[in-house]
């Protein structure tokens, strides 16, 4: 969780929802609270390219845009999603050298 420039909580989460057909999805999502008390929120899908989103963390950059770091279990990579707007409806992705993932994340 991080606090956005507007004072509202912003939360990154790993979604492992089981669908009605019993398939499971593993996605990275971002939840933005509608107010400081987080009485309601909206959630956007940030990355759904395989099993992504484990061990995620979030920070707010100086420009107010969230950045998320997380594990891509499908490809064994550490990825960053740089949100291109405050709501994170679009992101730019960067992959960190796969040989360093275990060292950085501690597994």
N, C-alpha and C positions, 0 to 999 in steps of 0.2 A: 504494500500500500504506500502511496505517496499523497501529498497534498498539492493540488493544482494551484496555479497562480491566482485563481479565483477563490481559494480557500476550501474548495470541495474535494473530498477524498476521491482518488483514482486508484483502482485495484486491478492488478493483473491476476489472471486465474487460468488454471489448467482444467479444461472441460473434458471429462471422460463420461459423457452421457451414453446410456444404453437406449437405443431407438426401439420403437414398437416391434420392428422385425428382428430384434435381438442383436443387431450389429452395434458396434461401439465406435464412437468417434472420439478422437483425441486431438483437441484443438486449443490454441492459445486465444484467450479472449481478454478484453479490457472492459471494466465496468466503471462508469462515471456516475457519481452521486448527483442528484438533482439539487441538493442543498447541503449545507455544512453538516446537518444532522443525519444525512443520508436516508431520509424518509422514503425516497424512491430512487430508482436508478435506471440507466439504460446500458445495455451491453452490446459490444460490437465484436465481430470475429476478426482477429488480427492475422492469424496464420492457420491454415488448415491443410497444409501440404504434408500429409503423413501424420505420424505420431509426434506432435510438436507441443511444446509448452511446459514440459516438466522443469522443475527447479527454477521457476521464473522469478525475476525481480524487476522492479520498476523504479524509475527516477524521473523527475521533471527537469528538463533542460532550461537554461536561462531564457530561451525564447518561449517558454510555457508549454512546449510540446513534450509528451511522454516519450521515453525510450525504454524498451523492454529487452532484457537479456534472458535467454531460455535455451533449453536443450532440445535438439531435434533428434529424437531417439531413432527414427527411421534411418537417418543418414549418419548418425554418430557425430553430430556437429553442434557447436555452440553458435547460436544465432543472435543477432540484434535486430529489433524492429524499431526503426526511427519513425515515429508518427509524423505525418505531414500536416496534421491539423490537431487541434486540441481534443476533438472527439475520437481521433485515431481511425477515421473512416478509410484512410489510405496510409500505407507505410512503405518505407524503403528498407530493404533487408540487406544485412551484411553477414557473411559467414566468416567465423574465426577459424584459423588453421585447425583442422580436425585432430592433429596430433597433440594439441594442447588442451583438448576438452576435459580429459580425465584429471589433469593437473589443476586446471582452473576451477572446476566444479567439485573436485574432491571425491571422485569415484573411479 
